[in-house]
Amino acid sequence: MGLGLERKLQRWLDEHSLPQIIIAVLGVIIVLALILVVGGYWLVTP
């Protein structure tokens, strides 16, 4: 099972250029950061 996932990931990396991969990673990081900030704000506000 892990081998198939590895192959799919390799194929995806081959199909996409480096700038697209960087943008995707940054997008995920930004979304996670926003979720943490907004969630933390909701937790601390009465």
Secondary structure as the mmCIF struct_conf table of DSSP 4:
data_model
#
loop_
_struct_conf.conf_type_id
_struct_conf.id
_struct_conf.beg_label_comp_id
_struct_conf.beg_label_asym_id
_struct_conf.beg_label_seq_id
_struct_conf.end_label_comp_id
_struct_conf.end_label_asym_id
_struct_conf.end_label_seq_id
HELX_RH_AL_P HELX_RH_AL_P1 GLY A 2 GLU A 15
BEND BEND1 HIS A 16 HIS A 16
HELX_RH_AL_P HELX_RH_AL_P2 LEU A 18 VAL A 44
#
